[in-house]
Amino acid sequence: MQALTNRKKQVERKPMTLMEKLYLPSIFKGMGITFSHLFKKKPTISYPEQQRPFPSVFRGLHILNRDEEGRERCTACGLCAVACPAEAITMEAAERQPGEEHLFREEKYAAKYEINMLRCIFCGLCEEACPKDAIYLTQTVAPANYGRKGFIYKKEDLLIPDPTTDREAYEKAKGTIGTGVK
């Protein structure tokens, strides 16, 4: 059968020399590399005691934001779900009832809001698509879990604490405690 291209080359098989047959120079060279690594700084970080510094552009867990009066910003427009390339966000909209003005900013709100972290690729497109600045990605690393259901974050898990009742937890969740940023 004829070859399609002329790229093949004939390989010459030379007999091995005495030093190559002994393998000793190669073994000593490998041992030298191994011993040189013993005296270098360890790249491993002991996690609970030490934490790796993340860059400022790191994108971690999602947060559903509130306004300064404690009302939810999300209006269930669905732009974040449409922008998500992994289709990790699902939501259901509901109408605000009379007397719920202190809970929701707009007439429409997200009755159900879920993010499947097993699908999420932490691209930040949901954050960019949101016109109300309702969702953003924090500097918090996503924790490990043993079950699949633990990776599906519901609205209660994502919603930031109410600033009118728990100001310190709100500031901590926003990341403004200790940074001087308001």
Steps between C-alpha positions, in 0.01 A plus 500: 500500500633841404540773768294818467791728588876483470563593864610163628866447578700187536632466856844353550536265794857520627617245753526633857839588640635349823405811705146494361467132584603558862235776553716633787562849358124543444422376852755738657368788293144429617611467864685832470179671387305338784753605765513855364123528561545403867665834578257724311203683654187286522222611263239329717286716731371355828142609437326550831796686650603686186280635224608571147471866399253539215524770234255790511320369190422162660135398463354280772157434645196694382310744719152647449521863601262721700464876495575722800142461630526121503282434195599241242642648181419206272200562275506155337564647156686183403795671333750322724347162412510583128859625520622189683679277245476196729126549568567476873241761610127431527238739629128551531341843519213608723298818550547709811189501719365812676688551826825342373658829390759471777617160366536557125612803299290445190155358429655177375746290703667160488288254693746221416865561418747212477857464381641157428865534601588172330418665169627851576827591331544825700523710184328807647261550208201489736651788695557703184152432362308608811356851451409539869840400647318220680753220457874507533783258556693529825858411596374197697611156380221249436510241781517127439196285559419129505162506326377647173213681674750696709627668183162641400479835674151633557395861544527474880863386469593776255319796653721746685402580865252783560687828572219636717511208744861374480729777374827326590412179313384712204831688489695175535305338216558805278869484586526856632611423858871563542553616142400864542268468196138608530 
